[in-house]
Amino acid sequence: MFKNLLLFATLTPAFLPACMGADAGLTDEPSSERASAAPSPSTDEDVAPSETVSEHQAALSCNDLVCYHDGCTDSANSREPACVAAESRFCGDRGFAMGMSLENVFNRVSVGCVAAPFRQDISMFELKARIPGCDANWKSQQPECMAAVHRACVARGYGAGMSQEVGANWLAVACVPAGWAGDVSIAELKARIPGCDANWKSQKPECAAAVHRACVARGFSAGLSQEVGANVLGVACFNASFQADVPVI
């Protein structure tokens, strides 16, 4: 599936992006260890065009991401733990177990909601055992923990996964089947979004958008970088069931 991938245990600090504080994205208390009763995985027919929140909001109380998590105040942080938690809660209000940023649109985030069939709290002990560099909860959206989450989801029979919330010693993880998985070169990603020009940026908004566009080009509406290689990112593509451009504040 993914070829020529780096072992995260061998990465030097130069490969690692700046981190948020240790309490970023923390939830008040862990949810129970469970498989989510989420809707079944989306199909091509489920994919909805991007809409504004007002068209799909009705009685829902929150109009912006900061309402869902007060640490999410800037679209530039759309892939940091606080904003990912806000995106997850936005999608949870709409009946989906997984939320993720696809692209940033001025002061809005294009959020994709995915009908993930599995969501569970996974201990940091397990994730560190899979990738030693995933050794702290504040790394939930960094490449090491994304790879550890990916491998935890593969071990549970799914092709892709992403941390949704951060707890004291666990990450709430959503797993989905991958419609396509493979290596995508940094050269291709940079051609799609010029700011995605280095593998250590795999979880930055620029590369998130480039991966999204690479997956759209392959016939899917969403995608994640799951692993990091020397000149490639290991990408998984799948479909979002609902998309919306959501104001941050």
ROPA-484898 format. One line per 4 residues: number of its first residue (from 1); their letters; for each residue z, y, x of N, C-alpha, C. Coordinates in steps of 0.001 Angstrom, whole numbers, plus 500000, padded with zeros to 6 digits. Atoms other than C-alpha are relative to their C-alpha. Layout:
<kevos>
NUM = A = Z,Y,X,Z,Y,X,Z,Y,X  ...
</kevos>
This chain:
<kevos>
1 = MFKN = 500000,498798,500833,500000,500000,500000,500000,501246,500864  499941,498857,499091,501160,502667,502482,499888,499481,501424  500225,500436,498628,500014,502354,506093,500429,501092,500975  499731,499053,498909,501009,503967,509386,501126,500983,499683
5 = LLLF = 498913,499119,500397,504286,505335,508044,501082,500041,501065  498942,499831,499018,507026,506703,510261,501280,499352,499519  498648,500432,500320,510454,505125,510389,500902,501221,500035  499221,498776,500066,512814,507853,509246,501154,500006,500985
9 = ATLT = 498901,500041,499035,515541,506661,511594,499590,500603,501333  500462,499494,498715,513347,507837,514481,499595,501465,499943  500403,498599,500092,512600,511333,513156,500963,500892,500777  499168,499008,499324,513843,514199,515280,500271,501142,499037
13 = PAFL = 499709,498881,500895,515421,517296,513698,498824,500932,499779  501152,499118,500176,512137,519163,514227,499175,499626,498778  500756,500431,501154,510646,517095,511396,500679,500388,498700  499221,499859,501221,513361,518053,508927,500029,501435,499518
17 = PACM = 499917,498648,500546,513159,521075,506589,501424,500449,499825  498659,499462,500208,516124,523376,505989,500634,499416,498757  499277,500673,501061,518817,522035,503670,500775,500993,499164  499116,499218,500853,520799,523370,500754,501440,499622,500309
21 = GADA = 498590,500278,499810,524568,523430,500654,500388,498651,499444  499596,501360,500349,526514,520213,500144,500269,499823,498522  499704,500177,501412,527346,520943,496519,498823,500335,499104  501150,499595,500809,523844,521895,495416,499585,498890,499066
25 = GLTD = 500508,500966,500953,522721,520158,492260,501012,499003,499515  499001,500969,500435,525998,518331,491689,500208,500071,498499  499652,500053,501408,526646,517204,488157,501514,499924,499880  498561,499983,500193,530112,517426,486663,500611,498621,500162
29 = EPSS = 499476,501356,499876,530567,513668,486466,498840,499033,499950  501112,500947,499992,528435,510573,487025,499771,499431,498616  500295,500753,501208,526639,509013,484123,500270,498535,500271  499697,501416,499810,527311,505339,483533,498844,499303,500685
33 = ERAS = 501017,500786,499314,525434,502800,485632,499205,499282,498927  500721,500511,501129,522621,501925,483298,498506,500054,500247  501432,499813,500122,518956,501420,482648,499782,500887,498790  500184,499029,501069,517700,504286,480520,499267,499393,498827
37 = AAPS = 500729,500378,501195,516609,503754,476953,498880,500999,499780  501077,499017,500052,513602,505915,477704,498810,499424,499269  501225,500510,500594,510263,505694,475927,499239,499151,500996  500783,500862,499131,507848,503124,477294,499068,500832,500852
41 = PSTD = 500826,499219,499079,505616,504170,480207,498805,500622,499306  501114,499302,500615,502898,506660,479387,498688,499323,500336  501357,500463,499763,499269,505729,479100,499104,501220,500074  500921,498885,499915,496179,507817,479567,499962,500787,498694
45 = EDVA = 500060,499331,501291,496235,508558,475832,501213,500880,499747  498784,499239,500215,499750,509948,476102,499967,501377,500647  499959,498802,499178,498841,512736,478485,499647,501222,499165  500217,498785,500771,499170,516165,476892,499583,501122,500931
49 = PSET = 500341,498842,499169,497589,519388,478171,501217,500877,500219  498904,499078,499725,499839,521985,479727,500130,500995,498851  499734,499069,501078,501497,524173,477085,501082,500970,500444  498856,499144,499760,503867,527096,477046,501202,499410,499299
53 = VSEH = 498784,500549,500586,507483,526327,476239,500109,500354,498526  499825,499551,501377,507375,528362,473027,499237,499132,499014  500782,500851,500887,504739,526038,471587,500674,498664,499729  499373,501310,500133,506998,523032,472017,501515,500109,499885
57 = QAAL = 498569,499780,499861,510458,524565,471845,500766,499777,498711  499358,500124,501309,511427,524850,468154,501480,500293,500112  498559,499758,500086,515199,524370,467862,500723,499842,501331  499339,500202,498719,515879,523703,471548,500559,501327,500504
61 = SCND = 499264,498770,499710,518376,526203,472916,499597,500663,501303  500292,499433,498688,517227,526685,476530,498536,500381,500110  501361,499512,499832,514154,528783,477246,499548,500015,501454  500356,499902,498593,514271,528696,481056,500830,499012,500805
65 = LVCY = 499347,501006,499172,515330,526502,483943,501415,500387,500387  498651,499603,499610,518355,528576,484923,501000,499675,498898  499135,500396,501111,519771,527796,481475,500449,498548,500151  499666,501418,499809,519682,524102,482394,500844,499772,501247
69 = HDGC = 499183,500081,498772,521183,524633,485870,500050,501381,500626  499897,498611,499544,522524,527978,487075,499663,500178,501473  500426,499898,498613,521534,527169,490656,498497,500110,500163  501468,499933,499931,517825,527209,489794,499566,501401,499600
73 = TDSA = 500290,498588,500270,516905,530887,490105,498685,500479,500604  501216,499571,499311,513630,530922,492063,498995,498852,499967  501015,501058,500061,510379,528996,491547,499681,499427,501379  500217,500505,498641,510125,528674,495343,500901,498817,500314
77 = NSRE = 499068,501112,499795,513022,526193,495066,499777,498873,498997  500273,500962,501073,511322,523999,492475,500240,498548,500389  499716,501363,499549,511852,520869,494611,501358,499894,500696  498631,500106,499505,515463,521631,495607,500864,499351,498915
81 = PACV = 499207,500772,500966,518272,519626,493931,500352,500735,498714  499604,499285,501214,519381,522348,491509,498842,500124,499027  501154,499850,500889,515888,522958,490155,499497,498652,499500  500397,501330,500478,515061,519252,490000,500924,499556,498864
85 = AAES = 499062,500320,501084,518222,518771,487922,499638,500769,498735  500402,499199,501161,517100,521620,485646,498747,499433,499352  501240,500588,500527,513629,520078,485290,500284,498685,499290  499618,501260,500625,515204,516702,484524,500648,500236,498642
89 = RFCG = 499310,499713,501261,517428,518222,481829,499037,500592,498963  501040,499484,500889,514489,520171,480365,499242,498838,499356  500747,501145,500524,512586,516899,480022,500896,499090,499162  499077,500807,500785,515664,515038,478797,500162,500531,498590
93 = DRGF = 499917,499396,501328,515915,517495,475896,498789,499654,499146  501231,500324,500703,512392,516461,474991,499753,498501,499925  500065,501445,500168,513094,512738,475116,499431,499218,501155  500562,500679,498841,511897,511900,478615,501069,499823,501082
97 = AMGM = 498967,500332,499023,513943,510277,481385,499756,500606,501374  500333,499490,498667,512186,511971,484309,499314,501349,499872  500638,498694,499930,511297,515582,485075,499700,500366,501441  500407,499649,498638,509501,517006,488104,499092,501223,499958
101 = SLEN = 500938,498888,499882,507700,520128,489247,498649,499469,500452  501363,500335,499595,503936,519842,489548,499409,501126,500855  500477,498823,499272,503006,523374,490641,500876,501185,499613  499329,498744,500315,504531,526846,490762,498962,501000,499498
105 = VFNR = 500914,499030,500589,502896,529493,488573,500742,501330,499889  499293,498722,499954,504192,532959,489519,501511,499755,499831  498559,500193,500184,507759,533044,488107,500300,498811,499096  499829,501203,500817,507264,529773,486253,499796,498755,500857
109 = VSVG = 500245,501297,499378,507305,526110,487226,499259,499138,498994  500706,500971,500832,504757,523696,485822,500752,498681,500100  499137,501182,500022,507032,520830,484810,499273,498843,499320  500524,501220,500602,505815,517291,484151,501153,499119,499553
113 = CVAA = 498996,500916,500545,507921,515046,481927,499392,498609,499908  500528,501354,499877,507511,511319,482459,500888,499034,499224  499264,501013,500762,508507,508460,480181,500397,498854,500931  499552,501015,499036,510283,506597,482979,500738,498883,499275
117 = PFRQ = 499347,501104,500696,511297,503126,481799,501343,499595,500602  498766,500392,499317,514225,502925,484229,500646,501247,500587  499228,498929,499373,516937,505431,485178,501410,499474,500207  498714,500580,499648,520128,504483,486957,500627,500794,501134
121 = DISM = 499287,499412,498868,522786,505894,489270,499990,498994,501148  500086,500868,498824,522203,504438,492748,500886,500584,501087  499002,499527,499041,524908,504660,495376,499361,500472,501295  500443,499570,498689,524468,506519,498645,500100,498860,501006
125 = FELK = 499873,501158,499114,525626,503300,500317,498700,499197,500000  501258,500750,500071,522530,501469,499062,498854,500791,500610  501116,499197,499503,520178,504352,499845,500039,500139,501515  499888,499920,498545,521525,504741,503380,499624,498666,500642
129 = ARIP = 500381,501314,499465,521082,500992,503891,498478,499847,500044  501463,500104,500038,517415,501382,502971,499344,500943,501016  500478,499011,499013,516798,504548,505079,501238,500669,500590  498754,499457,499437,519643,505470,507478,500115,501518,499916
133 = GCDA = 499942,498545,500061,518698,509151,507362,500400,500546,498642  499563,499572,501338,519514,509270,503638,501498,499738,499907  498573,500256,499807,523217,509617,504369,500896,501053,499351  499204,498980,500679,524319,512560,502204,499290,500390,498712
137 = NWKS = 500612,499730,501296,523783,513497,498569,499166,501278,499986  500775,498762,499997,522506,516997,499412,498593,499816,500566  501345,500312,499509,519469,515329,501015,499115,499374,498920  500679,500744,501072,518328,514027,497618,498508,500282,499906
141 = QQPE = 501413,499645,500099,514998,515878,497752,499331,500140,501367  500607,499986,498682,514361,515514,501476,499247,498688,500246  500857,501165,499814,511826,513028,502876,500749,498682,500193  499274,501253,499771,514423,510494,504014,500494,499382,498693
145 = CMAA = 499471,500536,501260,516035,510170,500593,498889,499697,499010  501128,500349,500864,512689,510266,498781,499485,498607,500349  500444,501334,499581,511652,507244,500850,501013,498935,499593  498969,500958,500385,514990,505522,500204,499962,499728,498498
149 = VHRA = 500112,500153,501456,514660,506154,496463,498758,499186,499657  501226,500774,500215,511080,504867,496570,500253,498516,500234  499766,501416,499676,512222,501636,498235,500989,499363,499034  499075,500522,501010,515111,501264,495779,499253,499688,498707
153 = CVAR = 500787,500254,501211,512626,501547,492912,499072,498801,500180  500848,501169,499727,510228,499063,494528,500824,498719,499890  499135,501181,500077,513148,496633,494846,500337,499640,498555  499724,500224,501423,513650,497010,491078,498731,499760,499191
157 = GYGA = 501240,500362,500671,510008,496292,490294,499115,501162,499593  500790,498814,500349,508570,499837,490087,499313,500556,501236  500790,499535,498876,506030,501639,492235,500362,501362,500527  499687,498632,499585,507527,505129,492427,501350,500402,499430
161 = GMSQ = 498711,499543,500508,510774,507006,491970,500392,501337,500595  499543,498678,499569,512583,510307,492321,501429,500211,499530  498653,499612,500406,516190,511475,492311,499912,501120,498981  499988,499011,501069,516961,513494,489183,501264,500858,499993
165 = EVGA = 498720,499296,499977,520619,514466,489551,500793,499507,501206  499181,500312,498829,523183,514464,492352,501456,499877,499582  498581,500189,500250,526693,513037,492052,500780,499947,501301  499120,499966,498822,529631,512749,494432,499553,499010,501067
169 = NWLA = 500429,501009,499027,528408,509544,496069,498875,499146,499438  501123,500703,500625,525323,508603,494082,498902,500991,499653  501101,499231,500540,521919,509838,492970,499549,499340,498709  500602,500515,501230,520614,509455,489426,498500,499909,500238
173 = VACV = 501382,500274,499591,517205,507876,490037,499184,499554,498796  500965,500454,500996,514231,507524,487706,498872,499269,500719  501070,500812,499420,511665,504813,488493,498867,499839,498989  501179,500131,500854,508122,504542,487128,498982,499075,500670
177 = PAGW = 501126,500724,499404,505124,502246,487603,499017,500988,500613  501034,499164,499377,502488,503679,489924,498632,499528,499528  501374,500350,500371,498938,503818,488611,499108,499873,501215  500711,500064,498720,497670,504363,492149,501004,500317,501086
181 = AGDV = 499138,499707,498857,499442,504273,495503,499212,499787,501275  500694,500130,498729,498139,504847,498996,500267,501189,500890  499836,498910,499049,498001,507090,502036,498998,501108,499703  500868,498826,500145,496612,510602,501600,500177,500845,501260
185 = SIAE = 499917,499298,498721,495783,512498,504767,500498,501428,499821  499593,498592,499984,497369,515824,505632,498770,500897,499942  501228,499204,500035,493806,517078,506141,499534,500210,498556  500393,499851,501408,492969,516376,502488,500964,500910,499254
189 = LKAR = 499003,499203,500717,496221,517870,501249,499906,501475,500381  500149,498612,499546,495761,521014,503358,498759,500636,499385  501209,499472,500632,492239,521385,501948,500260,500373,498543  499684,499718,501407,493746,521342,498453,500959,501183,499877
193 = IPGC = 499027,498893,499956,496698,523670,499243,500235,500312,501475  499902,499730,498554,496547,525380,502670,501412,499925,500556  498630,500038,499488,500347,525578,502933,500540,498612,500253  499568,501392,499753,500623,521783,502939,499323,499520,501280
197 = DANW = 500680,500199,498725,499795,521551,506626,500820,499196,501011  499170,500801,499092,502539,519331,508085,500747,498946,499181  499381,501100,500760,504128,516011,507127,501445,500288,499613  498604,499733,500341,507688,517401,507175,500128,500861,498748
201 = KSQK = 499996,499205,501234,506705,519611,504218,499764,499147,498751  500398,500901,501090,506173,516561,502010,500668,500306,498672  499284,499697,501240,508792,517699,499466,500072,501491,499703  500056,498563,500263,508078,521427,499644,499019,500268,498856
205 = PECA = 500892,499717,501124,506347,523118,496680,498515,499959,500346  501410,500012,499627,503088,523516,498621,499441,498574,500001  500476,501382,499948,502807,519777,499259,500150,499307,498650  499887,500555,501354,504085,518922,495783,498752,500342,499193
209 = AAVH = 501211,499587,500712,501162,520929,494389,498770,499292,500549  501147,500681,499401,498703,519396,496863,499946,498536,499571  499940,501401,500452,499868,515876,495951,499595,499912,498532  500404,499970,501406,499547,516775,492262,498483,500060,499872
213 = RACV = 501456,499849,500096,495936,517879,492792,499266,498775,500539  500605,501235,499491,495158,514793,494875,500053,498899,498950  499886,501011,501059,496429,512629,492022,499089,500312,498827  500943,499617,501061,494441,514600,489432,498588,499571,500389
217 = ARGF = 501320,500409,499526,491358,513945,491567,499803,498493,499926  500063,501457,500108,492202,510235,491347,500205,499514,498566  499955,500373,501406,492497,510308,487562,501371,499947,499373  498639,500011,500523,496228,510852,487059,500521,501432,499891
221 = SAGL = 499527,498633,500247,498223,513851,485867,501235,500374,500809  498791,499709,499219,501234,513588,488225,500042,499093,501224  499870,500828,498807,502231,512256,491610,501120,500479,500897  498909,499705,499077,504885,512156,494303,499646,499514,501392
225 = SQEV = 499961,500532,498640,504964,511917,498059,501234,499117,500108  498909,500966,499947,507081,508834,498649,500429,499663,501419  499710,500337,498605,506859,508179,502386,499190,500946,500891  500628,499067,499062,505825,510151,505480,499453,499223,501189
229 = GANV = 500617,500589,498823,503397,509044,508181,499604,501071,500995  500326,499050,498937,502086,510654,511357,499020,501067,499527  501005,499056,500489,499058,512264,509700,499711,499804,498517  500213,500333,501410,499454,511050,506126,501316,500117,499243
233 = LGVA = 498866,500205,500899,501779,511049,503158,499694,498780,499136  500125,501112,500930,502355,507880,501180,500234,500518,498595  499985,499353,501312,501570,509027,497641,499922,498957,498891  500106,500797,501222,502147,507424,494240,499561,500915,498869
237 = CFNA = 500523,499228,501130,500181,508691,491220,500291,499271,498690  499703,500547,501328,501025,508186,487533,499733,501110,498997  500266,498993,501028,500801,510072,484247,501282,500590,499440  498945,499321,500745,503102,512650,482745,499617,499992,498524
241 = SFQA = 500266,500014,501440,503447,512475,478960,500003,501392,499395  499918,498626,500505,504176,516195,478549,500079,500945,501183  499957,498984,498952,503588,519258,480691,500218,501376,499355  499759,498648,500484,504793,522836,480264,500251,500928,501174
245 = DVPV = 499693,498959,499021,504878,526032,482322,501299,500673,499545  498666,499603,500428,508593,526876,482180,500474,501191,500830  499414,498887,499232,510114,530250,483150,501226,499539,500769  498788,500308,499238,512750,530040,485854,501169,500789,499436
249 = I = 498956,499129,500564,514768,532978,484517,499415,500752,498802
</kevos>
